[in-house]
Amino acid sequence: MRRRREDGYHELETLFAFVAHGDTVTLGDGAGFAVDGPFAAALAGEGDNLVTRTAAKFAQMFGVEAAGRITLTKRLPVASGLGGGSADAAATLRLLARHEGIALDDPRLFECADALGSDVPACLYSRTAIGRGRGEQLEPVAGAPGTPVLLVNPGIAVATAAVFARWDGIDRGALGEGELLLVAAAGRNDLEPPALAVAPEVGAVLALLGAQAGVTLARMSGSGATCFALFDDVAARDRAAAAVRQAHPGWWCLETVLL
């Protein structure tokens, strides 16, 4: 976090990295929107959401009719700091572009993404990058594909606005340079202290992850409450996942890898 802007946004530097598992968006016959999956209940009954807004924005931008029935399979917790909604929007843009024969590097897609949310351009880009400005100014960073990752959420949703509102406004400097793991290890999450004030359970997650054998880095993701841990190898990650599930059966865990 660098400063609060007059337009209501925050000037920030954020490291975007992507994992192999998440929500999926599919297009089928019919019309409208449907949601299924383990976390569908959190979105059920909503007349408007980021996926439906994305479809409307795409239709407006490209002058096309609704392509069919969009189904979101929600596998990631809602309001969990993982950028799931932004990734769903970006996936919807790619899905509709392919259906209409529009190139995925068409600048109009990025214009749609930028209008939908600060993290959507990064998710449309879908490569390891540092985001500046609101997060939409993207600079590629060498990634670490295949690195084992464990995601853990203590079963609580955290409102992003509530966390941002508690940031102390102190600029603690820019992110470093280099490849993903070096930048991540030398960096920090300025939203962690305010997130801990909103959701103290985050501290328990970080402490448990940090105590696992083979962990190389444990941090909170985004504005929380999900935390991630990177591991030396898959076996260490899987042992850590088993330990988390044994200690806290109600917590959500996902074993995955960096893309």
BATILUM-201164 format. One line per 5 residues: number of its first residue (from 1); their letters; for each residue x, y, z of N, C-alpha, C. Coordinates in pm, whole numbers, always signed. Last residue first. Layout:
<nodes>
NUM> A> X:Y:Z:X:Y:Z:X:Y:Z ~ ... .
</nodes>
This chain:
<nodes>
259> LLVTE> +100:-2168:-1092:+106:-2181:-1237:+224:-2101:-1292 ~ +151:-2345:-787:+159:-2222:-863:+162:-2255:-1014 ~ -85:-2594:-673:+51:-2551:-713:+41:-2419:-785 ~ -269:-2717:-384:-256:-2682:-524:-111:-2649:-554 ~ -509:-2793:-147:-374:-2824:-192:-367:-2797:-342 .
254> LCWWG> -705:-2610:+64:-692:-2651:-75:-543:-2671:-105 ~ -937:-2599:+335:-800:-2618:+286:-803:-2657:+139 ~ -1128:-2444:+583:-1121:-2481:+442:-974:-2489:+401 ~ -1204:-2572:+911:-1135:-2480:+821:-1134:-2535:+679 ~ -1310:-2766:+1072:-1402:-2673:+1007:-1337:-2574:+914 .
249> PHAQR> -1100:-2907:+1189:-1181:-2973:+1085:-1274:-2878:+1011 ~ -814:-2836:+1291:-931:-2750:+1270:-1017:-2809:+1158 ~ -633:-3045:+1318:-642:-2946:+1425:-770:-2863:+1415 ~ -671:-3188:+1081:-685:-3256:+1210:-707:-3155:+1323 ~ -618:-2995:+889:-752:-3055:+895:-775:-3127:+1027 .
244> VAAAA> -348:-2944:+942:-448:-2837:+955:-587:-2897:+970 ~ -233:-3192:+883:-222:-3138:+1019:-326:-3029:+1043 ~ -288:-3216:+611:-345:-3314:+704:-342:-3262:+847 ~ -133:-3004:+517:-278:-3002:+499:-346:-3099:+595 ~ +123:-3098:+582:+72:-2976:+646:-80:-2969:+634 .
239> RDRAA> +140:-3312:+408:+146:-3337:+552:+91:-3217:+628 ~ +134:-3171:+166:+24:-3262:+199:+23:-3298:+348 ~ +376:-3029:+177:+247:-2959:+168:+133:-3049:+213 ~ +557:-3237:+178:+550:-3147:+293:+419:-3071:+294 ~ +505:-3346:-77:+484:-3428:+43:+472:-3340:+166 .
234> VDDFL> +579:-3141:-252:+438:-3179:-242:+412:-3258:-114 ~ +826:-2915:-110:+782:-3024:-197:+637:-3060:-166 ~ +855:-2672:+23:+969:-2728:-51:+923:-2834:-150 ~ +572:-2446:-9:+647:-2557:+51:+760:-2603:-41 ~ +380:-2168:+104:+458:-2232:-2:+550:-2334:+62 .
229> AFCTA> +56:-2089:+213:+190:-2133:+249:+253:-2200:+128 ~ -188:-1834:+270:-123:-1934:+186:+12:-1971:+245 ~ -515:-1754:+399:-369:-1745:+403:-312:-1855:+314 ~ -817:-1569:+391:-739:-1683:+346:-591:-1653:+357 ~ -971:-1350:+456:-897:-1413:+565:-815:-1534:+522 .
224> GSGSM> -751:-1096:+309:-789:-1201:+403:-933:-1248:+382 ~ -679:-926:+109:-731:-863:+231:-783:-965:+331 ~ -422:-1129:-14:-508:-1014:-36:-548:-947:+93 ~ -337:-1379:+213:-366:-1348:+74:-459:-1229:+65 ~ -75:-1391:+452:-217:-1372:+422:-231:-1335:+275 .
219> RALTV> +188:-1640:+435:+138:-1503:+437:-14:-1504:+420 ~ +480:-1818:+455:+338:-1819:+494:+293:-1675:+508 ~ +735:-2007:+304:+674:-1875:+321:+527:-1893:+357 ~ +823:-2264:+326:+921:-2163:+289:+867:-2022:+305 ~ +782:-2556:+518:+722:-2433:+469:+832:-2332:+439 .
214> GAQAG> +889:-2785:+632:+901:-2768:+488:+841:-2642:+433 ~ +651:-2820:+894:+780:-2858:+836:+778:-2837:+685 ~ +468:-2542:+1022:+473:-2669:+951:+612:-2695:+893 ~ +434:-2295:+1134:+497:-2398:+1217:+515:-2531:+1145 ~ +291:-2139:+958:+432:-2111:+976:+506:-2215:+1056 .
209> LLALV> +33:-2240:+995:+105:-2265:+870:+255:-2245:+888 ~ -22:-2145:+1255:-25:-2289:+1227:+53:-2320:+1099 ~ -1:-1867:+1220:+84:-1936:+1317:+91:-2085:+1288 ~ -201:-1818:+1031:-61:-1791:+999:+33:-1864:+1094 ~ -430:-1891:+1180:-397:-1960:+1055:-249:-1942:+1023 .
204> AGVEP> -422:-1706:+1388:-413:-1849:+1419:-376:-1929:+1295 ~ -458:-1467:+1247:-335:-1492:+1321:-314:-1638:+1354 ~ -720:-1493:+1157:-610:-1493:+1059:-477:-1523:+1129 ~ -883:-1451:+1371:-855:-1590:+1334:-742:-1600:+1232 ~ -942:-1182:+1391:-825:-1233:+1464:-788:-1376:+1428 .
199> AVALA> -1054:-976:+1178:-1067:-1122:+1189:-944:-1178:+1258 ~ -998:-706:+1218:-1133:-746:+1175:-1157:-894:+1203 ~ -732:-712:+1293:-827:-640:+1379:-970:-680:+1346 ~ -623:-849:+1080:-621:-913:+1212:-716:-845:+1309 ~ -651:-652:+886:-730:-776:+875:-734:-849:+1008 .
194> PPELD> -461:-462:+967:-604:-431:+976:-693:-554:+963 ~ -222:-633:+929:-261:-578:+1060:-409:-537:+1067 ~ -241:-697:+641:-249:-799:+745:-286:-741:+882 ~ -202:-510:+450:-340:-527:+496:-352:-631:+608 ~ +58:-522:+371:+20:-410:+458:-122:-422:+510 .
189> NRGAA> +253:-784:+352:+113:-753:+322:+68:-645:+420 ~ +578:-785:+197:+492:-787:+315:+348:-767:+265 ~ +889:-915:+62:+777:-822:+72:+697:-839:+199 ~ +1072:-1111:+33:+1121:-983:+83:+1008:-883:+108 ~ +916:-1317:-69:+985:-1337:+58:+1032:-1205:+119 .
184> AVLLL> +829:-1207:-314:+732:-1243:-209:+800:-1254:-73 ~ +1067:-1176:-456:+984:-1058:-427:+889:-1089:-312 ~ +1147:-1445:-468:+1232:-1346:-403:+1152:-1223:-364 ~ +939:-1563:-611:+965:-1607:-474:+1054:-1510:-399 ~ +943:-1417:-869:+830:-1422:-777:+869:-1455:-633 .
179> EGEGL> +1249:-1234:-935:+1146:-1335:-962:+1051:-1348:-844 ~ +1288:-873:-907:+1335:-1010:-923:+1220:-1105:-949 ~ +1256:-616:-655:+1262:-663:-793:+1314:-806:-795 ~ +1019:-520:-395:+1150:-537:-455:+1140:-584:-600 ~ +767:-268:-347:+809:-407:-359:+947:-412:-423 .
174> AGRDI> +829:+39:-160:+789:-38:-277:+828:-185:-263 ~ +713:+158:+165:+805:+136:+56:+755:+40:-50 ~ +520:+211:+345:+637:+138:+394:+731:+97:+281 ~ +316:+466:+416:+384:+407:+301:+514:+342:+350 ~ +35:+449:+622:+181:+466:+618:+239:+393:+497 .
169> GDWRA> -235:+405:+664:-195:+511:+572:-46:+532:+560 ~ -340:+198:+812:-290:+316:+885:-239:+427:+795 ~ -651:+51:+727:-510:+68:+695:-461:+199:+755 ~ -923:+31:+759:-840:+30:+880:-691:+40:+852 ~ -1031:+19:+508:-1065:+136:+591:-978:+144:+715 .
164> FVAAT> -952:-233:+420:-888:-114:+363:-913:+9:+451 ~ -1137:-386:+572:-992:-398:+594:-920:-274:+542 ~ -1383:-309:+471:-1359:-295:+615:-1210:-302:+646 ~ -1363:-380:+202:-1372:-238:+239:-1341:-216:+386 ~ -1367:-661:+212:-1246:-590:+169:-1248:-445:+215 .
159> AVAIG> -1493:-852:+468:-1526:-747:+372:-1400:-667:+339 ~ -1447:-1193:+498:-1397:-1062:+540:-1429:-961:+431 ~ -1582:-1493:+624:-1575:-1397:+514:-1532:-1262:+571 ~ -1435:-1790:+760:-1500:-1659:+777:-1482:-1576:+651 ~ -1283:-2020:+771:-1429:-2031:+763:-1502:-1902:+787 .
154> PNVLL> -1012:-1980:+760:-1071:-2025:+887:-1223:-2028:+889 ~ -845:-2118:+484:-937:-2013:+530:-1006:-2063:+656 ~ -553:-2186:+309:-632:-2216:+428:-717:-2095:+464 ~ -362:-2346:+60:-451:-2234:+94:-539:-2275:+211 ~ -43:-2440:-21:-159:-2476:+61:-235:-2349:+94 .
149> VPTGP> +155:-2529:-300:+85:-2425:-225:-26:-2488:-144 ~ +459:-2606:-470:+343:-2652:-393:+288:-2541:-303 ~ +544:-2482:-785:+570:-2469:-641:+446:-2512:-563 ~ +473:-2480:-1052:+491:-2610:-987:+519:-2602:-839 ~ +646:-2182:-1146:+543:-2284:-1170:+578:-2418:-1106 .
144> AGAVP> +717:-1911:-1057:+777:-2033:-1003:+678:-2147:-1020 ~ +782:-1629:-1281:+708:-1706:-1182:+786:-1826:-1131 ~ +898:-1308:-1339:+927:-1451:-1357:+862:-1530:-1244 ~ +646:-1071:-1406:+750:-1117:-1315:+773:-1266:-1342 ~ +516:-788:-1588:+541:-932:-1573:+657:-960:-1479 .
139> ELQEG> +315:-541:-1462:+453:-566:-1503:+484:-714:-1482 ~ +23:-348:-1509:+84:-479:-1486:+225:-488:-1543 ~ -209:-168:-1363:-86:-144:-1438:+8:-260:-1411 ~ -413:-229:-1188:-436:-257:-1330:-312:-234:-1417 ~ -392:-147:-936:-363:-288:-958:-369:-325:-1103 .
134> RGRGI> -416:+116:-937:-521:+45:-863:-497:-105:-863 ~ -71:+120:-954:-191:+202:-968:-300:+146:-879 ~ +40:-219:-1029:+54:-87:-969:-69:-3:-1003 ~ +122:-557:-990:+21:-460:-1030:+42:-329:-956 ~ +346:-789:-1113:+325:-686:-1012:+224:-588:-1069 .
129> ATRSY> +264:-1129:-1204:+292:-989:-1234:+283:-905:-1109 ~ +196:-1426:-1372:+260:-1367:-1255:+303:-1224:-1289 ~ -107:-1401:-1562:+34:-1437:-1550:+89:-1370:-1425 ~ -361:-1307:-1640:-344:-1442:-1587:-200:-1491:-1591 ~ -510:-1110:-1767:-370:-1132:-1807:-324:-1270:-1762 .
124> LCAPV> -737:-1137:-1610:-748:-1158:-1754:-609:-1185:-1812 ~ -631:-1069:-1364:-684:-1204:-1382:-704:-1237:-1529 ~ -563:-803:-1413:-457:-899:-1378:-505:-1042:-1399 ~ -823:-693:-1460:-720:-696:-1565:-609:-796:-1536 ~ -947:-734:-1201:-990:-812:-1317:-888:-808:-1430 .
119> DSGLA> -885:-571:-991:-807:-695:-1005:-842:-773:-1131 ~ -1066:-355:-1011:-922:-329:-1015:-839:-455:-1038 ~ -1344:-405:-1237:-1280:-411:-1106:-1130:-402:-1116 ~ -1466:-340:-1479:-1535:-431:-1388:-1473:-437:-1249 ~ -1303:-184:-1634:-1428:-125:-1588:-1497:-209:-1483 .
114> DACEF> -1102:-364:-1694:-1070:-249:-1610:-1195:-184:-1555 ~ -1241:-540:-1865:-1186:-588:-1737:-1160:-471:-1642 ~ -1297:-377:-2087:-1405:-435:-2007:-1355:-473:-1868 ~ -1033:-335:-2166:-1116:-220:-2130:-1235:-266:-2046 ~ -962:-590:-2230:-897:-528:-2114:-971:-402:-2071 .
109> LRPDD> -1124:-620:-2456:-1143:-709:-2342:-1080:-650:-2216 ~ -1019:-432:-2629:-1152:-406:-2573:-1183:-499:-2455 ~ -782:-536:-2726:-777:-436:-2618:-912:-404:-2556 ~ -752:-880:-2767:-826:-762:-2813:-828:-659:-2700 ~ -637:-1116:-2701:-557:-996:-2676:-624:-870:-2731 .
104> LAIGE> -814:-1305:-2781:-801:-1284:-2637:-712:-1165:-2603 ~ -1033:-1225:-3049:-898:-1255:-3002:-884:-1220:-2855 ~ -1349:-1371:-3084:-1274:-1249:-3057:-1139:-1286:-2998 ~ -1551:-1557:-3127:-1438:-1550:-3219:-1355:-1424:-3204 ~ -1745:-1590:-2939:-1772:-1492:-3045:-1658:-1479:-3145 .
99> HRALL> -1628:-1776:-2768:-1756:-1808:-2831:-1785:-1717:-2949 ~ -1405:-1633:-2679:-1386:-1752:-2762:-1515:-1787:-2837 ~ -1542:-1437:-2530:-1459:-1399:-2644:-1436:-1518:-2737 ~ -1660:-1587:-2328:-1746:-1521:-2426:-1667:-1478:-2549 ~ -1425:-1674:-2193:-1524:-1769:-2243:-1610:-1707:-2353 .
94> RLTAA> -1303:-1432:-2117:-1234:-1524:-2210:-1332:-1622:-2273 ~ -1505:-1331:-1944:-1461:-1255:-2062:-1393:-1346:-2164 ~ -1505:-1533:-1750:-1625:-1508:-1830:-1591:-1430:-1956 ~ -1253:-1501:-1641:-1284:-1626:-1710:-1408:-1610:-1799 ~ -1289:-1249:-1523:-1192:-1265:-1631:-1219:-1392:-1711 .
89> ADASG> -1481:-1317:-1329:-1512:-1217:-1431:-1418:-1233:-1550 ~ -1333:-1499:-1176:-1456:-1544:-1243:-1495:-1448:-1355 ~ -1136:-1329:-1079:-1097:-1437:-1169:-1218:-1492:-1243 ~ -1296:-1170:-914:-1226:-1108:-1027:-1183:-1214:-1128 ~ -1378:-1365:-728:-1476:-1295:-810:-1413:-1230:-932 .
84> GGLGS> -1127:-1442:-615:-1210:-1537:-689:-1312:-1470:-778 ~ -929:-1323:-467:-959:-1268:-598:-1049:-1357:-681 ~ -893:-1411:-212:-828:-1487:-317:-850:-1428:-456 ~ -1033:-1310:+3:-903:-1254:-27:-826:-1325:-135 ~ -1290:-1399:+43:-1183:-1470:+114:-1044:-1416:+83 .
79> AVPLR> -1557:-1380:-55:-1498:-1276:+30:-1383:-1331:+113 ~ -1625:-1732:-69:-1660:-1595:-108:-1600:-1498:-7 ~ -1403:-2005:-143:-1488:-1929:-50:-1510:-1787:-102 ~ -1425:-2179:-455:-1348:-2097:-362:-1442:-2023:-268 ~ -1601:-2297:-626:-1522:-2385:-541:-1439:-2309:-437 .
74> KTLTI> -1874:-2264:-807:-1804:-2188:-704:-1733:-2282:-608 ~ -1933:-2253:-1130:-1911:-2355:-1027:-1817:-2295:-924 ~ -2163:-2078:-1312:-2044:-2062:-1229:-2040:-2175:-1127 ~ -2292:-2080:-1630:-2293:-2149:-1501:-2159:-2129:-1433 ~ -2489:-1906:-1856:-2359:-1911:-1791:-2375:-1978:-1655 .
69> RGAAE> -2656:-1977:-2147:-2668:-1983:-2002:-2529:-2000:-1941 ~ -2573:-1750:-2415:-2630:-1873:-2360:-2638:-1864:-2210 ~ -2500:-1500:-2510:-2452:-1618:-2581:-2517:-1747:-2534 ~ -2685:-1208:-2580:-2643:-1306:-2479:-2613:-1439:-2547 ~ -2557:-1035:-2872:-2664:-1082:-2785:-2607:-1180:-2682 .
64> VGFMQ> -2318:-766:-2909:-2368:-901:-2934:-2481:-931:-2838 ~ -2138:-544:-2893:-2262:-536:-2968:-2319:-672:-3004 ~ -1917:-529:-2733:-1900:-592:-2864:-2028:-596:-2947 ~ -2005:-392:-2503:-1881:-353:-2568:-1873:-405:-2711 ~ -2243:-529:-2431:-2246:-387:-2464:-2123:-346:-2545 .
59> AFKAA> -2146:-784:-2377:-2247:-766:-2480:-2254:-621:-2526 ~ -1971:-721:-2163:-1920:-779:-2287:-2018:-757:-2402 ~ -2153:-634:-1970:-2050:-543:-2020:-1993:-592:-2152 ~ -2299:-869:-1926:-2367:-749:-1977:-2266:-651:-2037 ~ -2098:-1036:-1825:-2169:-1073:-1948:-2239:-953:-2009 .
54> TRTVL> -2033:-891:-1592:-1933:-912:-1697:-2001:-947:-1829 ~ -2263:-912:-1444:-2221:-779:-1488:-2118:-789:-1600 ~ -2258:-1187:-1397:-2367:-1132:-1479:-2332:-991:-1527 ~ -2023:-1194:-1239:-2031:-1270:-1363:-2142:-1214:-1453 ~ -2082:-1035:-1016:-1976:-994:-1107:-1980:-1070:-1239 .
49> NDGEG> -2444:-1009:-994:-2312:-1044:-942:-2209:-1012:-1048 ~ -2783:-996:-911:-2673:-930:-980:-2543:-972:-914 ~ -2956:-1135:-760:-3001:-1096:-893:-2890:-1037:-977 ~ -2887:-1409:-562:-2843:-1277:-603:-2892:-1246:-744 ~ -2955:-1669:-510:-3058:-1568:-491:-3015:-1427:-528 .
44> ALAAA> -2635:-1771:-402:-2771:-1807:-444:-2869:-1694:-416 ~ -2388:-1726:-304:-2430:-1641:-415:-2574:-1667:-458 ~ -2355:-1909:-105:-2319:-1770:-74:-2364:-1674:-183 ~ -2411:-2153:-222:-2512:-2093:-135:-2484:-1947:-106 ~ -2180:-2238:-355:-2289:-2177:-432:-2388:-2102:-343 .
39> FPGDV> -1957:-2367:-269:-1986:-2236:-211:-2096:-2162:-287 ~ -1946:-2611:-412:-1948:-2612:-265:-1986:-2479:-202 ~ -2174:-2580:-701:-2047:-2599:-635:-2056:-2582:-484 ~ -2343:-2332:-903:-2339:-2456:-827:-2202:-2467:-762 ~ -2556:-2099:-1059:-2437:-2121:-978:-2451:-2254:-904 .
34> AFGAG> -2657:-1941:-1363:-2676:-2041:-1258:-2546:-2056:-1182 ~ -2831:-1716:-1575:-2714:-1746:-1494:-2750:-1849:-1390 ~ -2959:-1686:-1914:-2953:-1655:-1772:-2825:-1701:-1707 ~ -3061:-1952:-2138:-3029:-1813:-2107:-3018:-1797:-1956 ~ -2963:-2225:-2350:-3059:-2150:-2270:-3015:-2008:-2248 .
29> DGLTV> -2664:-2422:-2321:-2787:-2383:-2389:-2878:-2307:-2293 ~ -2365:-2283:-2165:-2452:-2388:-2215:-2574:-2333:-2285 ~ -2044:-2231:-2044:-2151:-2174:-2125:-2233:-2288:-2185 ~ -1880:-2198:-1723:-1914:-2270:-1846:-2033:-2204:-1914 ~ -1619:-2148:-1503:-1733:-2084:-1568:-1757:-2156:-1699 .
24> TDGHA> -1487:-2246:-1184:-1497:-2261:-1329:-1624:-2194:-1379 ~ -1248:-2170:-921:-1382:-2176:-977:-1374:-2205:-1127 ~ -947:-2368:-885:-1035:-2257:-852:-1174:-2279:-906 ~ -597:-2447:-925:-734:-2484:-892:-817:-2360:-859 ~ -338:-2359:-968:-396:-2448:-1067:-543:-2481:-1042 .
19> VFAFL> -287:-2002:-913:-275:-2144:-879:-359:-2227:-974 ~ -92:-1704:-957:-210:-1786:-986:-181:-1933:-956 ~ -18:-1380:-828:+25:-1514:-867:-99:-1602:-876 ~ +67:-1045:-804:-35:-1139:-849:+30:-1272:-888 ~ +145:-818:-568:+204:-929:-642:+94:-1029:-675 .
14> TELEH> +101:-467:-577:+55:-599:-534:+114:-705:-626 ~ +92:-149:-465:+175:-244:-539:+139:-382:-487 ~ -137:+131:-494:-79:+12:-431:+20:-57:-523 ~ -354:+377:-403:-237:+350:-485:-163:+235:-419 ~ -700:+321:-366:-568:+323:-303:-461:+299:-409 .
9> YGDER> -982:+537:-448:-904:+414:-456:-774:+430:-377 ~ -1082:+791:-429:-1139:+689:-342:-1067:+556:-347 ~ -955:+984:-569:-1071:+924:-635:-1134:+813:-552 ~ -733:+1051:-423:-848:+1139:-412:-972:+1080:-476 ~ -589:+762:-260:-605:+854:-371:-731:+937:-354 .
4> RRRM> -355:+673:-13:-496:+685:-49:-509:+790:-158 ~ -53:+487:-90:-126:+606:-45:-274:+592:-80 ~ +57:+221:-90:+141:+339:-98:+70:+465:-47 ~ +85:-118:+0:+0:+0:+0:+89:+123:+0 .
</nodes>
